[in-house]
Each structure stands twice: as structure tokens, then as C-alpha cells.
């Protein structure tokens, strides 16, 4: 029987996540259950032995095609190993989506196995490029302007300027960046920024220092100089970089002869096509059309 989680379920859901998502943890699970988890946004299926399947979601605002809309992000879809392939995930998804259809216009999910979610009306809408860069490929420049101290207000301003070129993005504010910093601290990540000669922030980078390389999870920049300055900072620590950006960012125009892989990152579902079409005065019939209305590339980094 499906039910919303109660207070005593939190620890059990936490350990179920820990057992199944250990390959992709790095501190993110602890952060989620300390800062984001809510009993009311978590559904569970129990048997006499305990929780055997669970699903969580969070609610956010997106700017899509010039309008601010409500969206839900599904995360933590997990069934204990001993109870897989018995339909529990299918039951959970149907129940939760039926509820979300009455609350948000759009639901998103980062899916490790996209094929599982096609039958629920999800389609892959956002892709990322993953570049493998070596120091010899990037023009060296000084690190003048690189800063470790900057305000959340400055990050919001930069984000809004960068997002002028994108659509479908999360509405970030100062509280978002406060939480983002906490998340990075929990996961061992770092954030660095670049200021121009007038002291204005023109770029920032979120990175993880690994044994043989640096993993850059997010990089925002208002010009190529800011981008190259940030990369040079990374190359001062490691000779290799793994860089993830949205699929429409043509890094190869700034760094010739680079290679990348394109991977699906975020799936979306329109919960009410009739309402969506009335809101935008259009007649779309699938998710891909709905997320392409503005003609701008998408930017959806968040996964919960």
C-alpha cells in the first residue's frame, strides 16, 4: 500500500538511498536528507519487513518560454534489491504523477535509465556535453582576477545575465546559492569566480578535485576571457579536466580540436496539455515541442 512518509520513515528511506545510490553519493545524500527532505514529499511502499520502495519529489519554479511556471522534480526513485521487477516502481510513479498532475504543469526527472520512464510520458529534453580537456589544448593566461570571495547577490546577477541566452531554467535567488554552497561543502566541491578590471563578476566555476583530474560540474561565463581564466585556474591543479556544459555551448569555438560526448541529462513530462496550450496559446502535442517553443537552448542543471 502506498502512503506518504511519516517522521519515523526518514531514517529508513535514508538507508535505502545509501544502499542503492552509493555509486553516485559523495556526500549528496547526507546533504539532501539534512536540507531538502520532507516527509510530505516522499511516498513509500511498506511490507512487514519495512520500506521496500520509495519516491521523493521537490517543487520549484522554471522560466519556460517567457513564463514562470511551477514544476516538480522527481528524485530518489528506488526499490530494495530483493523486491525489484515486481511492479512497485510502476505503482509509485502512477500514484505520484496522478497527484502532481493537479499541482504542477511540468514534472522533471534525471533518469539513469531513460527507457524506464518513457511509458509515463517523459521525454529526454535536456542534453549535456562532456568534454575531456588537457592543459596543452588551452591557451595559458594569468590568474589575475580569480577570486575566492564573492557574494550570493553577485552570483545571482551573473546567473541572470548568463541565462539571457537560455530557456527552461531554474529560478535562482540568493537562498539558492546559500544552499548551493552548503551542498558543495557536503560533497567536497569548490566554487571559484573571476572579476574583470572593474571588479565585476564575469564568471564562476564549480569543480571537484579528483585524483588525476578536475571535474567541472558547472561553469558560467559572460565572455571567453572569463571562461579561459577559470580553466587556467583548474589546470594549475591538474593536467586534465572533465567539463560538463549544456549541449548548445560550443566550447570547441574557444578550444579547437576538443572532443566531447553528448548525454541525456533531464527528462520532462507535460502534466496537462490542455492547460499548457491555453497558457502559451499554442497547440503542442508532445514534450519536445513544448520545450522548444522559445527557440532558445535549454539549461537545466538541477536534479532535485
Secondary structure, 3 states (H helix, E strand, C coil): CEEECCHHHHHHHHHHHHHHCHHHCCCHHHHHHHHCCCHHHEEEEEECCEEEEEEEEEEEEEEECCEEEEEEEEEEEEECHHHCCCCHHHHHHHHHHHHHCCCCCEEEECCCCHHHHHHHCCEEEEEEEEEEEEHHHCCCCCCCCEECCCCHHHHHHHHHHHHHHEECEECCCHHHHHHHHHHHHHHCCEEEEEECCCCCEEEEEEEEECCCCEEEEEEEECCHHHHHHHHHHHHCCCCEEEEEEECCCCHHHCCCCCCEEEEEEEEEEECCHHHHHHHHCCCCCCHHHHCCCCCCEECCCCCC
